[in-house]
Amino acid sequence: MTEVTYGKYLFEYRFKDAEWGFEIIATSPQEARERLRAISWAQYKGEVFARVSATSAPMLKIATRIRSMLGL
């Protein structure tokens, strides 16, 4: 079984007279462009409250407790 390697690919766009950028994680520049086209199907899910590393189980438990206490 071969391991798939992902990279971060940078995209830029203009909005309100400013330039902005974002990364798309993909296996190749071509896949990153395909993912960019798929973004047109994206749906708003809410504001990001926090980011927690999936490998950090203790931090995940703490973040879950904090969200629960805040009623989020």
N, CA and C atoms as an extended XYZ file, in Angstrom:
216
Properties=species:S:1:pos:R:3:atomname:S:1:resname:S:1:resid:I:1 pbc="F F F"
N         0.849       -1.184        0.000 N   MET     1
C         0.000        0.000        0.000 CA  MET     1
C         0.894        1.248        0.000 C   MET     1
N         0.688        2.132       -0.957 N   THR     2
C         1.489        3.343       -1.036 CA  THR     2
C         0.854        4.449       -0.201 C   THR     2
N         1.715        5.219        0.415 N   GLU     3
C         1.255        6.327        1.254 CA  GLU     3
C         1.055        7.574        0.390 C   GLU     3
N        -0.064        8.232        0.545 N   VAL     4
C        -0.372        9.440       -0.221 CA  VAL     4
C         0.250       10.638        0.501 C   VAL     4
N         0.958       11.462       -0.251 N   THR     5
C         1.579       12.656        0.316 CA  THR     5
C         0.784       13.886       -0.101 C   THR     5
N         0.465       14.706        0.876 N   TYR     6
C        -0.276       15.938        0.615 CA  TYR     6
C         0.640       17.137        0.776 C   TYR     6
N         0.395       18.162       -0.021 N   GLY     7
C         1.120       19.417        0.080 CA  GLY     7
C         0.136       20.563        0.211 C   GLY     7
N         0.656       21.740        0.534 N   LYS     8
C        -0.175       22.945        0.639 CA  LYS     8
C         0.073       23.798       -0.588 C   LYS     8
N        -1.001       24.175       -1.282 N   TYR     9
C        -0.912       24.955       -2.516 CA  TYR     9
C        -1.601       26.301       -2.297 C   TYR     9
N        -0.902       27.361       -2.666 N   LEU    10
C        -1.373       28.720       -2.410 CA  LEU    10
C        -2.191       29.253       -3.577 C   LEU    10
N        -3.323       29.867       -3.249 N   PHE    11
C        -4.171       30.543       -4.229 CA  PHE    11
C        -4.388       31.976       -3.749 C   PHE    11
N        -4.495       32.886       -4.700 N   GLU    12
C        -4.726       34.289       -4.377 CA  GLU    12
C        -5.963       34.799       -5.109 C   GLU    12
N        -6.593       35.814       -4.518 N   TYR    13
C        -7.739       36.460       -5.149 CA  TYR    13
C        -7.824       37.894       -4.648 C   TYR    13
N        -8.584       38.697       -5.358 N   ARG    14
C        -8.794       40.095       -4.966 CA  ARG    14
C       -10.204       40.254       -4.420 C   ARG    14
N       -10.312       41.072       -3.365 N   PHE    15
C       -11.604       41.368       -2.767 CA  PHE    15
C       -11.520       42.741       -2.119 C   PHE    15
N       -12.416       43.631       -2.521 N   LYS    16
C       -12.465       45.000       -1.989 CA  LYS    16
C       -11.096       45.679       -2.020 C   LYS    16
N       -10.509       45.715       -3.182 N   ASP    17
C        -9.234       46.401       -3.415 CA  ASP    17
C        -8.071       45.870       -2.583 C   ASP    17
N        -8.155       44.627       -2.156 N   ALA    18
C        -7.047       44.004       -1.423 CA  ALA    18
C        -6.797       42.616       -1.997 C   ALA    18
N        -5.581       42.142       -1.840 N   GLU    19
C        -5.242       40.791       -2.268 CA  GLU    19
C        -5.241       39.875       -1.048 C   GLU    19
N        -5.839       38.709       -1.222 N   TRP    20
C        -5.945       37.721       -0.155 CA  TRP    20
C        -5.412       36.395       -0.659 C   TRP    20
N        -5.038       35.524        0.232 N   GLY    21
C        -4.555       34.218       -0.158 CA  GLY    21
C        -5.072       33.147        0.778 C   GLY    21
N        -5.087       31.929        0.300 N   PHE    22
C        -5.464       30.791        1.133 CA  PHE    22
C        -4.795       29.542        0.593 C   PHE    22
N        -4.706       28.528        1.436 N   GLU    23
C        -4.078       27.274        1.054 CA  GLU    23
C        -5.122       26.209        0.795 C   GLU    23
N        -4.816       25.339       -0.137 N   ILE    24
C        -5.618       24.135       -0.351 CA  ILE    24
C        -4.672       22.953       -0.205 C   ILE    24
N        -5.041       22.014        0.621 N   ILE    25
C        -4.238       20.820        0.829 CA  ILE    25
C        -4.666       19.781       -0.196 C   ILE    25
N        -3.694       19.281       -0.962 N   ALA    26
C        -3.985       18.329       -2.037 CA  ALA    26
C        -2.742       17.509       -2.335 C   ALA    26
N        -2.909       16.511       -3.202 N   THR    27
C        -1.794       15.643       -3.568 CA  THR    27
C        -0.964       16.203       -4.713 C   THR    27
N        -1.502       17.204       -5.435 N   SER    28
C        -0.788       17.786       -6.568 CA  SER    28
C        -1.400       19.142       -6.901 C   SER    28
N        -0.690       19.961       -7.680 N   PRO    29
C        -1.283       21.224       -8.111 CA  PRO    29
C        -2.592       21.007       -8.879 C   PRO    29
N        -2.651       19.979       -9.709 N   GLN    30
C        -3.872       19.684      -10.467 CA  GLN    30
C        -5.029       19.358       -9.525 C   GLN    30
N        -4.775       18.528       -8.516 N   GLU    31
C        -5.841       18.210       -7.565 CA  GLU    31
C        -6.268       19.451       -6.790 C   GLU    31
N        -5.301       20.327       -6.476 N   ALA    32
C        -5.634       21.575       -5.777 CA  ALA    32
C        -6.568       22.428       -6.628 C   ALA    32
N        -6.310       22.497       -7.935 N   ARG    33
C        -7.204       23.249       -8.827 CA  ARG    33
C        -8.590       22.612       -8.894 C   ARG    33
N        -8.643       21.288       -8.894 N   GLU    34
C        -9.936       20.590       -8.896 CA  GLU    34
C       -10.700       20.877       -7.605 C   GLU    34
N        -9.978       20.888       -6.488 N   ARG    35
C       -10.620       21.203       -5.207 CA  ARG    35
C       -11.134       22.644       -5.203 C   ARG    35
N       -10.367       23.551       -5.826 N   LEU    36
C       -10.790       24.947       -5.922 CA  LEU    36
C       -12.114       25.055       -6.681 C   LEU    36
N       -12.248       24.310       -7.776 N   ARG    37
C       -13.513       24.317       -8.522 CA  ARG    37
C       -14.654       23.755       -7.663 C   ARG    37
N       -14.352       22.765       -6.850 N   ALA    38
C       -15.379       22.152       -5.991 CA  ALA    38
C       -15.858       23.109       -4.904 C   ALA    38
N       -15.076       24.134       -4.597 N   ILE    39
C       -15.459       25.089       -3.551 CA  ILE    39
C       -16.757       25.810       -3.907 C   ILE    39
N       -17.083       25.892       -5.189 N   SER    40
C       -18.338       26.554       -5.579 CA  SER    40
C       -19.552       25.831       -4.985 C   SER    40
N       -19.380       24.583       -4.567 N   TRP    41
C       -20.465       23.816       -3.940 CA  TRP    41
C       -20.442       23.925       -2.419 C   TRP    41
N       -19.499       24.689       -1.874 N   ALA    42
C       -19.338       24.790       -0.418 CA  ALA    42
C       -20.558       25.430        0.227 C   ALA    42
N       -20.789       25.071        1.483 N   GLN    43
C       -21.885       25.636        2.267 CA  GLN    43
C       -21.318       26.221        3.549 C   GLN    43
N       -21.830       27.382        3.943 N   TYR    44
C       -21.394       28.033        5.180 CA  TYR    44
C       -21.807       27.185        6.371 C   TYR    44
N       -20.866       26.906        7.266 N   LYS    45
C       -21.140       26.072        8.442 CA  LYS    45
C       -20.964       26.817        9.754 C   LYS    45
N       -20.469       28.036        9.717 N   GLY    46
C       -20.305       28.812       10.939 CA  GLY    46
C       -18.884       29.332       11.084 C   GLY    46
N       -18.687       30.133       12.119 N   GLU    47
C       -17.386       30.723       12.398 CA  GLU    47
C       -16.519       29.712       13.152 C   GLU    47
N       -15.225       29.718       12.858 N   VAL    48
C       -14.298       28.812       13.540 CA  VAL    48
C       -14.117       29.316       14.970 C   VAL    48
N       -14.399       28.460       15.931 N   PHE    49
C       -14.272       28.813       17.342 CA  PHE    49
C       -12.842       28.596       17.827 C   PHE    49
N       -12.258       27.466       17.447 N   ALA    50
C       -10.891       27.130       17.848 CA  ALA    50
C       -10.371       26.026       16.940 C   ALA    50
N        -9.081       25.881       16.918 N   ARG    51
C        -8.454       24.776       16.194 CA  ARG    51
C        -7.717       23.921       17.199 C   ARG    51
N        -7.954       22.628       17.119 N   VAL    52
C        -7.293       21.689       18.013 CA  VAL    52
C        -6.698       20.578       17.170 C   VAL    52
N        -5.447       20.268       17.413 N   SER    53
C        -4.792       19.188       16.690 CA  SER    53
C        -5.465       17.866       17.022 C   SER    53
N        -5.736       17.068       15.998 N   ALA    54
C        -6.405       15.787       16.207 CA  ALA    54
C        -5.547       14.830       17.010 C   ALA    54
N        -4.234       15.048       17.029 N   THR    55
C        -3.339       14.165       17.779 CA  THR    55
C        -3.205       14.593       19.228 C   THR    55
N        -3.847       15.666       19.608 N   SER    56
C        -3.745       16.196       20.964 CA  SER    56
C        -5.015       15.883       21.740 C   SER    56
N        -5.180       14.629       22.126 N   ALA    57
C        -6.388       14.189       22.817 CA  ALA    57
C        -6.669       14.970       24.104 C   ALA    57
N        -5.669       15.239       24.974 N   PRO    58
C        -5.965       16.016       26.180 CA  PRO    58
C        -6.518       17.405       25.865 C   PRO    58
N        -5.952       18.059       24.828 N   MET    59
C        -6.446       19.387       24.455 CA  MET    59
C        -7.856       19.302       23.900 C   MET    59
N        -8.168       18.242       23.182 N   LEU    60
C        -9.510       18.065       22.644 CA  LEU    60
C       -10.524       17.952       23.768 C   LEU    60
N       -10.185       17.217       24.815 N   LYS    61
C       -11.084       17.079       25.971 CA  LYS    61
C       -11.305       18.429       26.647 C   LYS    61
N       -10.233       19.208       26.796 N   ILE    62
C       -10.352       20.532       27.416 CA  ILE    62
C       -11.214       21.445       26.557 C   ILE    62
N       -10.964       21.468       25.251 N   ALA    63
C       -11.748       22.309       24.350 CA  ALA    63
C       -13.215       21.914       24.367 C   ALA    63
N       -13.485       20.620       24.413 N   THR    64
C       -14.872       20.133       24.459 CA  THR    64
C       -15.551       20.599       25.735 C   THR    64
N       -14.850       20.535       26.834 N   ARG    65
C       -15.427       20.990       28.118 CA  ARG    65
C       -15.704       22.484       28.100 C   ARG    65
N       -14.765       23.254       27.547 N   ILE    66
C       -14.956       24.703       27.477 CA  ILE    66
C       -16.154       25.042       26.609 C   ILE    66
N       -16.272       24.390       25.442 N   ARG    67
C       -17.423       24.625       24.561 CA  ARG    67
C       -18.714       24.268       25.272 C   ARG    67
N       -18.701       23.171       26.022 N   SER    68
C       -19.889       22.731       26.739 CA  SER    68
C       -20.285       23.763       27.803 C   SER    68
N       -19.297       24.279       28.529 N   MET    69
C       -19.566       25.276       29.578 CA  MET    69
C       -20.094       26.566       28.981 C   MET    69
N       -19.618       26.920       27.772 N   LEU    70
C       -20.067       28.151       27.111 CA  LEU    70
C       -21.381       27.945       26.367 C   LEU    70
N       -21.837       26.705       26.291 N   GLY    71
C       -23.084       26.411       25.599 CA  GLY    71
C       -22.967       26.481       24.094 C   GLY    71
N       -21.791       26.195       23.575 N   LEU    72
C       -21.572       26.249       22.113 CA  LEU    72
C       -21.715       24.892       21.487 C   LEU    72
